[in-house]
Amino acid sequence: MGAGKTSEVRPNIIEAVTKIFKLIGDPTRFLILHVLENRELNVNAIAEELDLEQSAVSHQLKKLREAKLVKSRRSGKNILYSQDDQHVYEILHLAVEHAEHGREEEQNEAEARSADNKHL
């Protein structure tokens, strides 16, 4: 999408995109998505792995499922959850990479300032 091309993005697409970012911007939902990457887990396993209450995980899974970011299937008495859209994981990976890159730059700048202060 180049400069001046926002008029080409339909309003319903803009709304859908911002909804996705709002959903994955929540730390708990981000962690749930991270845990489910390339795995299928039930609510209790997710709650245990993230050290969260089962009810809190269920609540967040409902939101993620409604947005089609995770899917569920029944296996016997269990409902198993997994990633629904690889595109979301590509976005998450890019965001993590961006955050790590920003941290590295901050650390390098702090180290440079520290070295400069030692020479004064």
Secondary structure, DSSP 8 states (H G I E B T S, - for coil): --TT-GGGS-HHHHHHHHHHHHHHTSHHHHHHHHHHTT--EEHHHHHHHHT--HHHHHHHHHHHHHTTSEEEEEETTEEEEEES-HHHHHHHHHHHHHHHHHHHHHHHHHHHHHHHHHT-
